[in-house]
Amino acid sequence: MTEKDNKKKSFNPLADRVEKRTKEVAEKSEKIVNEGLGILEDFIFKLLEVRPHDYKPREFRKKDRGDEE
């Protein structure tokens, strides 16, 4: 069937247009979400590659150097 035949046989063309537009919006939204998740995934992997320096609280550093208050 062609699109014209489909429109002629439709009992509610407005509902058909709404359904078509809803599908278009859903596909675009899905694409945007997937791209965003891909960016977030890349960001998380880059964060995992970075290793923080050993953290020593200030009081322990002073005691290790021999400085006492």
PQR file of N, CA, C, O and H, with PARSE charges and radii, in Angstrom:
ATOM      1  N   MET A   1       0.821  -1.186   0.000 -0.4000 1.5000
ATOM      2  CA  MET A   1       0.000   0.000   0.000 -0.0000 2.0000
ATOM      3  C   MET A   1       0.866   1.252   0.000  0.5500 1.7000
ATOM      4  O   MET A   1       1.923   1.293   0.629 -0.5500 1.4000
ATOM      5  N   THR A   2       0.419   2.229  -0.687 -0.4000 1.5000
ATOM      6  CA  THR A   2       1.133   3.497  -0.669 -0.0000 2.0000
ATOM      7  C   THR A   2       0.606   4.353   0.466  0.5500 1.7000
ATOM      8  O   THR A   2      -0.384   4.019   1.116 -0.5500 1.4000
ATOM      9  H   THR A   2      -0.440   2.196  -1.197  0.4000 1.0000
ATOM     10  N   GLU A   3       1.283   5.452   0.686 -0.4000 1.5000
ATOM     11  CA  GLU A   3       0.888   6.315   1.797 -0.0000 2.0000
ATOM     12  C   GLU A   3      -0.467   6.954   1.527  0.5500 1.7000
ATOM     13  O   GLU A   3      -1.249   7.152   2.456 -0.5500 1.4000
ATOM     14  H   GLU A   3       2.088   5.723   0.157  0.4000 1.0000
ATOM     15  N   LYS A   4      -0.756   7.280   0.270 -0.4000 1.5000
ATOM     16  CA  LYS A   4      -2.057   7.880  -0.062 -0.0000 2.0000
ATOM     17  C   LYS A   4      -3.191   6.896   0.197  0.5500 1.7000
ATOM     18  O   LYS A   4      -4.233   7.266   0.737 -0.5500 1.4000
ATOM     19  H   LYS A   4      -0.120   7.119  -0.485  0.4000 1.0000
ATOM     20  N   ASP A   5      -2.982   5.635  -0.192 -0.4000 1.5000
ATOM     21  CA  ASP A   5      -4.000   4.616   0.058 -0.0000 2.0000
ATOM     22  C   ASP A   5      -4.213   4.442   1.555  0.5500 1.7000
ATOM     23  O   ASP A   5      -5.339   4.255   2.014 -0.5500 1.4000
ATOM     24  H   ASP A   5      -2.136   5.333  -0.631  0.4000 1.0000
ATOM     25  N   ASN A   6      -3.148   4.502   2.293 -0.4000 1.5000
ATOM     26  CA  ASN A   6      -3.221   4.345   3.740 -0.0000 2.0000
ATOM     27  C   ASN A   6      -4.004   5.502   4.359  0.5500 1.7000
ATOM     28  O   ASN A   6      -4.798   5.291   5.276 -0.5500 1.4000
ATOM     29  H   ASN A   6      -2.232   4.654   1.920  0.4000 1.0000
ATOM     30  N   LYS A   7      -3.785   6.726   3.863 -0.4000 1.5000
ATOM     31  CA  LYS A   7      -4.503   7.881   4.391 -0.0000 2.0000
ATOM     32  C   LYS A   7      -5.985   7.815   4.052  0.5500 1.7000
ATOM     33  O   LYS A   7      -6.829   8.182   4.870 -0.5500 1.4000
ATOM     34  H   LYS A   7      -3.140   6.897   3.118  0.4000 1.0000
ATOM     35  N   LYS A   8      -6.304   7.348   2.850 -0.4000 1.5000
ATOM     36  CA  LYS A   8      -7.708   7.265   2.442 -0.0000 2.0000
ATOM     37  C   LYS A   8      -8.462   6.242   3.278  0.5500 1.7000
ATOM     38  O   LYS A   8      -9.638   6.444   3.579 -0.5500 1.4000
ATOM     39  H   LYS A   8      -5.619   7.050   2.186  0.4000 1.0000
ATOM     40  N   LYS A   9      -7.815   5.156   3.656 -0.4000 1.5000
ATOM     41  CA  LYS A   9      -8.480   4.102   4.403 -0.0000 2.0000
ATOM     42  C   LYS A   9      -8.501   4.381   5.901  0.5500 1.7000
ATOM     43  O   LYS A   9      -9.212   3.711   6.651 -0.5500 1.4000
ATOM     44  H   LYS A   9      -6.860   4.992   3.412  0.4000 1.0000
ATOM     45  N   SER A  10      -7.728   5.364   6.336 -0.4000 1.5000
ATOM     46  CA  SER A  10      -7.671   5.666   7.749 -0.0000 2.0000
ATOM     47  C   SER A  10      -8.972   6.316   8.205  0.5500 1.7000
ATOM     48  O   SER A  10      -9.529   7.178   7.525 -0.5500 1.4000
ATOM     49  H   SER A  10      -7.150   5.908   5.727  0.4000 1.0000
ATOM     50  N   PHE A  11      -9.438   5.886   9.362 -0.4000 1.5000
ATOM     51  CA  PHE A  11     -10.658   6.465   9.908 -0.0000 2.0000
ATOM     52  C   PHE A  11     -10.359   7.722  10.726  0.5500 1.7000
ATOM     53  O   PHE A  11     -11.251   8.537  10.963 -0.5500 1.4000
ATOM     54  H   PHE A  11      -8.986   5.186   9.915  0.4000 1.0000
ATOM     55  N   ASN A  12      -9.117   7.877  11.153 -0.4000 1.5000
ATOM     56  CA  ASN A  12      -8.763   9.027  11.967 -0.0000 2.0000
ATOM     57  C   ASN A  12      -7.376   9.531  11.552  0.5500 1.7000
ATOM     58  O   ASN A  12      -6.366   9.132  12.133 -0.5500 1.4000
ATOM     59  H   ASN A  12      -8.392   7.215  10.961  0.4000 1.0000
ATOM     60  N   PRO A  13      -7.332  10.411  10.538 -0.5600 1.5000
ATOM     61  CA  PRO A  13      -6.022  10.887  10.060  0.2800 2.0000
ATOM     62  C   PRO A  13      -5.262  11.707  11.108  0.5500 1.7000
ATOM     63  O   PRO A  13      -4.031  11.719  11.112 -0.5500 1.4000
ATOM     64  N   LEU A  14      -5.975  12.375  11.974 -0.4000 1.5000
ATOM     65  CA  LEU A  14      -5.308  13.154  13.019 -0.0000 2.0000
ATOM     66  C   LEU A  14      -4.543  12.223  13.962  0.5500 1.7000
ATOM     67  O   LEU A  14      -3.405  12.509  14.333 -0.5500 1.4000
ATOM     68  H   LEU A  14      -6.975  12.365  11.970  0.4000 1.0000
ATOM     69  N   ALA A  15      -5.158  11.133  14.340 -0.4000 1.5000
ATOM     70  CA  ALA A  15      -4.493  10.163  15.213 -0.0000 2.0000
ATOM     71  C   ALA A  15      -3.275   9.567  14.516  0.5500 1.7000
ATOM     72  O   ALA A  15      -2.256   9.305  15.155 -0.5500 1.4000
ATOM     73  H   ALA A  15      -6.083  10.900  14.038  0.4000 1.0000
ATOM     74  N   ASP A  16      -3.378   9.355  13.218 -0.4000 1.5000
ATOM     75  CA  ASP A  16      -2.246   8.827  12.456 -0.0000 2.0000
ATOM     76  C   ASP A  16      -1.080   9.809  12.446  0.5500 1.7000
ATOM     77  O   ASP A  16       0.074   9.406  12.588 -0.5500 1.4000
ATOM     78  H   ASP A  16      -4.205   9.568  12.698  0.4000 1.0000
ATOM     79  N   ARG A  17      -1.375  11.087  12.281 -0.4000 1.5000
ATOM     80  CA  ARG A  17      -0.322  12.108  12.287 -0.0000 2.0000
ATOM     81  C   ARG A  17       0.333  12.194  13.660  0.5500 1.7000
ATOM     82  O   ARG A  17       1.553  12.311  13.770 -0.5500 1.4000
ATOM     83  H   ARG A  17      -2.312  11.415  12.166  0.4000 1.0000
ATOM     84  N   VAL A  18      -0.488  12.136  14.704 -0.4000 1.5000
ATOM     85  CA  VAL A  18       0.046  12.190  16.064 -0.0000 2.0000
ATOM     86  C   VAL A  18       0.942  10.979  16.319  0.5500 1.7000
ATOM     87  O   VAL A  18       2.019  11.112  16.901 -0.5500 1.4000
ATOM     88  H   VAL A  18      -1.480  12.041  14.614  0.4000 1.0000
ATOM     89  N   GLU A  19       0.505   9.821  15.891 -0.4000 1.5000
ATOM     90  CA  GLU A  19       1.297   8.602  16.079 -0.0000 2.0000
ATOM     91  C   GLU A  19       2.626   8.693  15.327  0.5500 1.7000
ATOM     92  O   GLU A  19       3.671   8.313  15.855 -0.5500 1.4000
ATOM     93  H   GLU A  19      -0.369   9.713  15.418  0.4000 1.0000
ATOM     94  N   LYS A  20       2.578   9.193  14.102 -0.4000 1.5000
ATOM     95  CA  LYS A  20       3.795   9.332  13.300 -0.0000 2.0000
ATOM     96  C   LYS A  20       4.761  10.311  13.969  0.5500 1.7000
ATOM     97  O   LYS A  20       5.958  10.040  14.064 -0.5500 1.4000
ATOM     98  H   LYS A  20       1.729   9.502  13.673  0.4000 1.0000
ATOM     99  N   ARG A  21       4.242  11.438  14.429 -0.4000 1.5000
ATOM    100  CA  ARG A  21       5.098  12.449  15.079 -0.0000 2.0000
ATOM    101  C   ARG A  21       5.663  11.916  16.394  0.5500 1.7000
ATOM    102  O   ARG A  21       6.817  12.180  16.730 -0.5500 1.4000
ATOM    103  H   ARG A  21       3.269  11.658  14.352  0.4000 1.0000
ATOM    104  N   THR A  22       4.859  11.175  17.128 -0.4000 1.5000
ATOM    105  CA  THR A  22       5.320  10.585  18.381 -0.0000 2.0000
ATOM    106  C   THR A  22       6.474   9.626  18.131  0.5500 1.7000
ATOM    107  O   THR A  22       7.448   9.618  18.883 -0.5500 1.4000
ATOM    108  H   THR A  22       3.921  10.960  16.855  0.4000 1.0000
ATOM    109  N   LYS A  23       6.374   8.827  17.091 -0.4000 1.5000
ATOM    110  CA  LYS A  23       7.458   7.905  16.749 -0.0000 2.0000
ATOM    111  C   LYS A  23       8.720   8.657  16.377  0.5500 1.7000
ATOM    112  O   LYS A  23       9.817   8.265  16.775 -0.5500 1.4000
ATOM    113  H   LYS A  23       5.583   8.834  16.480  0.4000 1.0000
ATOM    114  N   GLU A  24       8.574   9.747  15.606 -0.4000 1.5000
ATOM    115  CA  GLU A  24       9.738  10.544  15.219 -0.0000 2.0000
ATOM    116  C   GLU A  24      10.431  11.129  16.448  0.5500 1.7000
ATOM    117  O   GLU A  24      11.655  11.069  16.567 -0.5500 1.4000
ATOM    118  H   GLU A  24       7.683  10.065  15.283  0.4000 1.0000
ATOM    119  N   VAL A  25       9.644  11.692  17.357 -0.4000 1.5000
ATOM    120  CA  VAL A  25      10.195  12.299  18.567 -0.0000 2.0000
ATOM    121  C   VAL A  25      10.859  11.230  19.435  0.5500 1.7000
ATOM    122  O   VAL A  25      11.924  11.468  20.005 -0.5500 1.4000
ATOM    123  H   VAL A  25       8.649  11.741  17.261  0.4000 1.0000
ATOM    124  N   ALA A  26      10.243  10.070  19.535 -0.4000 1.5000
ATOM    125  CA  ALA A  26      10.809   8.993  20.347 -0.0000 2.0000
ATOM    126  C   ALA A  26      12.154   8.540  19.780  0.5500 1.7000
ATOM    127  O   ALA A  26      13.087   8.286  20.541 -0.5500 1.4000
ATOM    128  H   ALA A  26       9.379   9.877  19.072  0.4000 1.0000
ATOM    129  N   GLU A  27      12.264   8.437  18.469 -0.4000 1.5000
ATOM    130  CA  GLU A  27      13.523   8.022  17.846 -0.0000 2.0000
ATOM    131  C   GLU A  27      14.614   9.064  18.084  0.5500 1.7000
ATOM    132  O   GLU A  27      15.752   8.718  18.399 -0.5500 1.4000
ATOM    133  H   GLU A  27      11.506   8.643  17.851  0.4000 1.0000
ATOM    134  N   LYS A  28      14.257  10.348  17.929 -0.4000 1.5000
ATOM    135  CA  LYS A  28      15.244  11.405  18.166 -0.0000 2.0000
ATOM    136  C   LYS A  28      15.665  11.432  19.633  0.5500 1.7000
ATOM    137  O   LYS A  28      16.844  11.603  19.941 -0.5500 1.4000
ATOM    138  H   LYS A  28      13.332  10.629  17.673  0.4000 1.0000
ATOM    139  N   SER A  29      14.712  11.264  20.524 -0.4000 1.5000
ATOM    140  CA  SER A  29      15.020  11.262  21.959 -0.0000 2.0000
ATOM    141  C   SER A  29      15.931  10.102  22.316  0.5500 1.7000
ATOM    142  O   SER A  29      16.874  10.260  23.091 -0.5500 1.4000
ATOM    143  H   SER A  29      13.754  11.125  20.274  0.4000 1.0000
ATOM    144  N   GLU A  30      15.650   8.951  21.759 -0.4000 1.5000
ATOM    145  CA  GLU A  30      16.481   7.772  22.024 -0.0000 2.0000
ATOM    146  C   GLU A  30      17.913   8.003  21.552  0.5500 1.7000
ATOM    147  O   GLU A  30      18.869   7.614  22.224 -0.5500 1.4000
ATOM    148  H   GLU A  30      14.883   8.823  21.130  0.4000 1.0000
ATOM    149  N   LYS A  31      18.052   8.636  20.396 -0.4000 1.5000
ATOM    150  CA  LYS A  31      19.384   8.931  19.865 -0.0000 2.0000
ATOM    151  C   LYS A  31      20.133   9.886  20.790  0.5500 1.7000
ATOM    152  O   LYS A  31      21.314   9.682  21.070 -0.5500 1.4000
ATOM    153  H   LYS A  31      17.276   8.953  19.851  0.4000 1.0000
ATOM    154  N   ILE A  32      19.452  10.927  21.266 -0.4000 1.5000
ATOM    155  CA  ILE A  32      20.080  11.901  22.160 -0.0000 2.0000
ATOM    156  C   ILE A  32      20.506  11.235  23.465  0.5500 1.7000
ATOM    157  O   ILE A  32      21.611  11.471  23.954 -0.5500 1.4000
ATOM    158  H   ILE A  32      18.492  11.094  21.039  0.4000 1.0000
ATOM    159  N   VAL A  33      19.635  10.408  24.025 -0.4000 1.5000
ATOM    160  CA  VAL A  33      19.957   9.730  25.286 -0.0000 2.0000
ATOM    161  C   VAL A  33      21.138   8.787  25.106  0.5500 1.7000
ATOM    162  O   VAL A  33      22.025   8.739  25.958 -0.5500 1.4000
ATOM    163  H   VAL A  33      18.737  10.217  23.628  0.4000 1.0000
ATOM    164  N   ASN A  34      21.161   8.043  24.020 -0.4000 1.5000
ATOM    165  CA  ASN A  34      22.273   7.120  23.778 -0.0000 2.0000
ATOM    166  C   ASN A  34      23.596   7.858  23.605  0.5500 1.7000
ATOM    167  O   ASN A  34      24.631   7.404  24.091 -0.5500 1.4000
ATOM    168  H   ASN A  34      20.440   8.082  23.328  0.4000 1.0000
ATOM    169  N   GLU A  35      23.561   9.002  22.907 -0.4000 1.5000
ATOM    170  CA  GLU A  35      24.784   9.795  22.761 -0.0000 2.0000
ATOM    171  C   GLU A  35      25.243  10.319  24.115  0.5500 1.7000
ATOM    172  O   GLU A  35      26.435  10.302  24.422 -0.5500 1.4000
ATOM    173  H   GLU A  35      22.719   9.370  22.511  0.4000 1.0000
ATOM    174  N   GLY A  36      24.291  10.787  24.925 -0.4000 1.5000
ATOM    175  CA  GLY A  36      24.633  11.280  26.260 -0.0000 2.0000
ATOM    176  C   GLY A  36      25.217  10.191  27.136  0.5500 1.7000
ATOM    177  O   GLY A  36      26.174  10.432  27.872 -0.5500 1.4000
ATOM    178  H   GLY A  36      23.323  10.801  24.675  0.4000 1.0000
ATOM    179  N   LEU A  37      24.657   9.004  27.066 -0.4000 1.5000
ATOM    180  CA  LEU A  37      25.187   7.887  27.848 -0.0000 2.0000
ATOM    181  C   LEU A  37      26.583   7.503  27.379  0.5500 1.7000
ATOM    182  O   LEU A  37      27.433   7.127  28.186 -0.5500 1.4000
ATOM    183  H   LEU A  37      23.880   8.809  26.468  0.4000 1.0000
ATOM    184  N   GLY A  38      26.816   7.597  26.080 -0.4000 1.5000
ATOM    185  CA  GLY A  38      28.150   7.310  25.547 -0.0000 2.0000
ATOM    186  C   GLY A  38      29.175   8.302  26.063  0.5500 1.7000
ATOM    187  O   GLY A  38      30.289   7.921  26.422 -0.5500 1.4000
ATOM    188  H   GLY A  38      26.125   7.902  25.425  0.4000 1.0000
ATOM    189  N   ILE A  39      28.801   9.579  26.100 -0.4000 1.5000
ATOM    190  CA  ILE A  39      29.698  10.607  26.625 -0.0000 2.0000
ATOM    191  C   ILE A  39      29.963  10.369  28.103  0.5500 1.7000
ATOM    192  O   ILE A  39      31.102  10.472  28.558 -0.5500 1.4000
ATOM    193  H   ILE A  39      27.896   9.888  25.808  0.4000 1.0000
ATOM    194  N   LEU A  40      28.923  10.053  28.846 -0.4000 1.5000
ATOM    195  CA  LEU A  40      29.081   9.791  30.276 -0.0000 2.0000
ATOM    196  C   LEU A  40      29.962   8.571  30.516  0.5500 1.7000
ATOM    197  O   LEU A  40      30.796   8.571  31.422 -0.5500 1.4000
ATOM    198  H   LEU A  40      27.997   9.970  28.476  0.4000 1.0000
ATOM    199  N   GLU A  41      29.780   7.551  29.719 -0.4000 1.5000
ATOM    200  CA  GLU A  41      30.601   6.347  29.850 -0.0000 2.0000
ATOM    201  C   GLU A  41      32.076   6.658  29.594  0.5500 1.7000
ATOM    202  O   GLU A  41      32.943   6.203  30.340 -0.5500 1.4000
ATOM    203  H   GLU A  41      29.102   7.551  28.983  0.4000 1.0000
ATOM    204  N   ASP A  42      32.361   7.428  28.546 -0.4000 1.5000
ATOM    205  CA  ASP A  42      33.739   7.820  28.256 -0.0000 2.0000
ATOM    206  C   ASP A  42      34.330   8.619  29.410  0.5500 1.7000
ATOM    207  O   ASP A  42      35.482   8.409  29.791 -0.5500 1.4000
ATOM    208  H   ASP A  42      31.656   7.798  27.940  0.4000 1.0000
ATOM    209  N   PHE A  43      33.542   9.532  29.965 -0.4000 1.5000
ATOM    210  CA  PHE A  43      33.996  10.355  31.079 -0.0000 2.0000
ATOM    211  C   PHE A  43      34.331   9.497  32.299  0.5500 1.7000
ATOM    212  O   PHE A  43      35.348   9.719  32.958 -0.5500 1.4000
ATOM    213  H   PHE A  43      32.606   9.702  29.655  0.4000 1.0000
ATOM    214  N   ILE A  44      33.485   8.530  32.595 -0.4000 1.5000
ATOM    215  CA  ILE A  44      33.725   7.657  33.748 -0.0000 2.0000
ATOM    216  C   ILE A  44      34.993   6.833  33.543  0.5500 1.7000
ATOM    217  O   ILE A  44      35.781   6.665  34.474 -0.5500 1.4000
ATOM    218  H   ILE A  44      32.660   8.350  32.061  0.4000 1.0000
ATOM    219  N   PHE A  45      35.193   6.319  32.333 -0.4000 1.5000
ATOM    220  CA  PHE A  45      36.410   5.546  32.069 -0.0000 2.0000
ATOM    221  C   PHE A  45      37.656   6.412  32.190  0.5500 1.7000
ATOM    222  O   PHE A  45      38.694   5.945  32.660 -0.5500 1.4000
ATOM    223  H   PHE A  45      34.553   6.455  31.577  0.4000 1.0000
ATOM    224  N   LYS A  46      37.562   7.673  31.768 -0.4000 1.5000
ATOM    225  CA  LYS A  46      38.712   8.574  31.917 -0.0000 2.0000
ATOM    226  C   LYS A  46      38.979   8.864  33.386  0.5500 1.7000
ATOM    227  O   LYS A  46      40.134   8.967  33.801 -0.5500 1.4000
ATOM    228  H   LYS A  46      36.719   8.052  31.386  0.4000 1.0000
ATOM    229  N   LEU A  47      37.919   8.995  34.175 -0.4000 1.5000
ATOM    230  CA  LEU A  47      38.101   9.207  35.606 -0.0000 2.0000
ATOM    231  C   LEU A  47      38.755   7.993  36.265  0.5500 1.7000
ATOM    232  O   LEU A  47      39.568   8.141  37.177 -0.5500 1.4000
ATOM    233  H   LEU A  47      36.981   8.911  33.838  0.4000 1.0000
ATOM    234  N   LEU A  48      38.404   6.812  35.809 -0.4000 1.5000
ATOM    235  CA  LEU A  48      38.995   5.603  36.379 -0.0000 2.0000
ATOM    236  C   LEU A  48      40.475   5.480  36.040  0.5500 1.7000
ATOM    237  O   LEU A  48      41.233   4.849  36.777 -0.5500 1.4000
ATOM    238  H   LEU A  48      37.743   6.692  35.068  0.4000 1.0000
ATOM    239  N   GLU A  49      40.890   6.083  34.924 -0.4000 1.5000
ATOM    240  CA  GLU A  49      42.296   6.033  34.544 -0.0000 2.0000
ATOM    241  C   GLU A  49      43.155   6.917  35.438  0.5500 1.7000
ATOM    242  O   GLU A  49      44.341   6.646  35.628 -0.5500 1.4000
ATOM    243  H   GLU A  49      40.275   6.596  34.326  0.4000 1.0000
ATOM    244  N   VAL A  50      42.561   7.968  35.984 -0.4000 1.5000
ATOM    245  CA  VAL A  50      43.302   8.899  36.828 -0.0000 2.0000
ATOM    246  C   VAL A  50      43.400   8.309  38.226  0.5500 1.7000
ATOM    247  O   VAL A  50      42.400   7.906  38.820 -0.5500 1.4000
ATOM    248  H   VAL A  50      41.598   8.187  35.829  0.4000 1.0000
ATOM    249  N   ARG A  51      44.607   8.268  38.733 -0.4000 1.5000
ATOM    250  CA  ARG A  51      44.798   7.740  40.084 -0.0000 2.0000
ATOM    251  C   ARG A  51      45.217   8.877  40.997  0.5500 1.7000
ATOM    252  O   ARG A  51      46.204   9.560  40.722 -0.5500 1.4000
ATOM    253  H   ARG A  51      45.419   8.596  38.250  0.4000 1.0000
ATOM    254  N   PRO A  52      44.489   9.085  42.066 -0.5600 1.5000
ATOM    255  CA  PRO A  52      44.833  10.193  42.960  0.2800 2.0000
ATOM    256  C   PRO A  52      46.126   9.900  43.717  0.5500 1.7000
ATOM    257  O   PRO A  52      46.499   8.743  43.910 -0.5500 1.4000
ATOM    258  N   HIS A  53      46.800  10.965  44.138 -0.4000 1.5000
ATOM    259  CA  HIS A  53      47.998  10.822  44.964 -0.0000 2.0000
ATOM    260  C   HIS A  53      47.589  10.280  46.327  0.5500 1.7000
ATOM    261  O   HIS A  53      46.443  10.419  46.754 -0.5500 1.4000
ATOM    262  H   HIS A  53      46.497  11.904  43.981  0.4000 1.0000
ATOM    263  N   ASP A  54      48.534   9.671  46.984 -0.4000 1.5000
ATOM    264  CA  ASP A  54      48.237   9.186  48.331 -0.0000 2.0000
ATOM    265  C   ASP A  54      47.888  10.365  49.216  0.5500 1.7000
ATOM    266  O   ASP A  54      48.634  11.341  49.297 -0.5500 1.4000
ATOM    267  H   ASP A  54      49.465   9.558  46.637  0.4000 1.0000
ATOM    268  N   TYR A  55      46.783  10.269  49.857 -0.4000 1.5000
ATOM    269  CA  TYR A  55      46.322  11.355  50.715 -0.0000 2.0000
ATOM    270  C   TYR A  55      46.765  11.088  52.138  0.5500 1.7000
ATOM    271  O   TYR A  55      46.507  10.019  52.691 -0.5500 1.4000
ATOM    272  H   TYR A  55      46.177   9.476  49.792  0.4000 1.0000
ATOM    273  N   LYS A  56      47.425  12.057  52.720 -0.4000 1.5000
ATOM    274  CA  LYS A  56      47.808  11.956  54.122 -0.0000 2.0000
ATOM    275  C   LYS A  56      47.253  13.189  54.827  0.5500 1.7000
ATOM    276  O   LYS A  56      47.558  14.317  54.440 -0.5500 1.4000
ATOM    277  H   LYS A  56      47.634  12.925  52.270  0.4000 1.0000
ATOM    278  N   PRO A  57      46.460  12.982  55.832 -0.5600 1.5000
ATOM    279  CA  PRO A  57      45.957  14.140  56.560  0.2800 2.0000
ATOM    280  C   PRO A  57      47.109  14.955  57.136  0.5500 1.7000
ATOM    281  O   PRO A  57      48.198  14.427  57.364 -0.5500 1.4000
ATOM    282  N   ARG A  58      46.872  16.210  57.363 -0.4000 1.5000
ATOM    283  CA  ARG A  58      47.905  17.144  57.792 -0.0000 2.0000
ATOM    284  C   ARG A  58      48.604  16.708  59.079  0.5500 1.7000
ATOM    285  O   ARG A  58      49.823  16.829  59.200 -0.5500 1.4000
ATOM    286  H   ARG A  58      45.987  16.638  57.178  0.4000 1.0000
ATOM    287  N   GLU A  59      47.832  16.202  60.034 -0.4000 1.5000
ATOM    288  CA  GLU A  59      48.430  15.831  61.317 -0.0000 2.0000
ATOM    289  C   GLU A  59      49.416  14.669  61.161  0.5500 1.7000
ATOM    290  O   GLU A  59      50.422  14.631  61.870 -0.5500 1.4000
ATOM    291  H   GLU A  59      46.842  16.104  59.935  0.4000 1.0000
ATOM    292  N   PHE A  60      49.164  13.749  60.280 -0.4000 1.5000
ATOM    293  CA  PHE A  60      50.076  12.630  60.086 -0.0000 2.0000
ATOM    294  C   PHE A  60      51.346  13.078  59.369  0.5500 1.7000
ATOM    295  O   PHE A  60      52.429  12.571  59.662 -0.5500 1.4000
ATOM    296  H   PHE A  60      48.347  13.780  59.704  0.4000 1.0000
ATOM    297  N   ARG A  61      51.233  14.006  58.450 -0.4000 1.5000
ATOM    298  CA  ARG A  61      52.423  14.495  57.755 -0.0000 2.0000
ATOM    299  C   ARG A  61      53.374  15.182  58.736  0.5500 1.7000
ATOM    300  O   ARG A  61      54.589  14.998  58.658 -0.5500 1.4000
ATOM    301  H   ARG A  61      50.353  14.418  58.212  0.4000 1.0000
ATOM    302  N   LYS A  62      52.825  15.967  59.653 -0.4000 1.5000
ATOM    303  CA  LYS A  62      53.681  16.663  60.611 -0.0000 2.0000
ATOM    304  C   LYS A  62      54.397  15.664  61.518  0.5500 1.7000
ATOM    305  O   LYS A  62      55.583  15.826  61.805 -0.5500 1.4000
ATOM    306  H   LYS A  62      51.839  16.116  59.717  0.4000 1.0000
ATOM    307  N   LYS A  63      53.700  14.655  61.958 -0.4000 1.5000
ATOM    308  CA  LYS A  63      54.320  13.667  62.834 -0.0000 2.0000
ATOM    309  C   LYS A  63      55.374  12.862  62.095  0.5500 1.7000
ATOM    310  O   LYS A  63      56.394  12.502  62.681 -0.5500 1.4000
ATOM    311  H   LYS A  63      52.737  14.523  61.724  0.4000 1.0000
ATOM    312  N   ASP A  64      55.147  12.572  60.814 -0.4000 1.5000
ATOM    313  CA  ASP A  64      56.132  11.830  60.038 -0.0000 2.0000
ATOM    314  C   ASP A  64      57.406  12.627  59.865  0.5500 1.7000
ATOM    315  O   ASP A  64      58.490  12.046  59.839 -0.5500 1.4000
ATOM    316  H   ASP A  64      54.318  12.865  60.338  0.4000 1.0000
ATOM    317  N   ARG A  65      57.308  13.936  59.747 -0.4000 1.5000
ATOM    318  CA  ARG A  65      58.499  14.770  59.585 -0.0000 2.0000
ATOM    319  C   ARG A  65      59.186  15.042  60.908  0.5500 1.7000
ATOM    320  O   ARG A  65      60.331  15.492  60.930 -0.5500 1.4000
ATOM    321  H   ARG A  65      56.427  14.409  59.768  0.4000 1.0000
ATOM    322  N   GLY A  66      58.511  14.778  62.001 -0.4000 1.5000
ATOM    323  CA  GLY A  66      59.091  15.029  63.300 -0.0000 2.0000
ATOM    324  C   GLY A  66      58.646  16.355  63.889  0.5500 1.7000
ATOM    325  O   GLY A  66      59.077  16.708  64.986 -0.5500 1.4000
ATOM    326  H   GLY A  66      57.580  14.412  61.983  0.4000 1.0000
ATOM    327  N   ASP A  67      57.798  17.098  63.197 -0.4000 1.5000
ATOM    328  CA  ASP A  67      57.288  18.359  63.724 -0.0000 2.0000
ATOM    329  C   ASP A  67      56.120  18.057  64.649  0.5500 1.7000
ATOM    330  O   ASP A  67      55.120  17.476  64.228 -0.5500 1.4000
ATOM    331  H   ASP A  67      57.447  16.811  62.306  0.4000 1.0000
ATOM    332  N   GLU A  68      56.246  18.444  65.881 -0.4000 1.5000
ATOM    333  CA  GLU A  68      55.126  18.232  66.794 -0.0000 2.0000
ATOM    334  C   GLU A  68      54.739  19.569  67.386  0.5500 1.7000
ATOM    335  O   GLU A  68      55.571  20.446  67.621 -0.5500 1.4000
ATOM    336  H   GLU A  68      57.059  18.916  66.223  0.4000 1.0000
ATOM    337  N   GLU A  69      53.465  19.688  67.614 -0.4000 1.5000
ATOM    338  CA  GLU A  69      52.964  20.952  68.160 -0.0000 2.0000
ATOM    339  C   GLU A  69      52.754  20.886  69.624  0.5500 1.7000
ATOM    340  O   GLU A  69      52.334  21.871  70.232 -0.5500 1.4000
ATOM    341  H   GLU A  69      52.790  18.975  67.423  0.4000 1.0000
TER
END
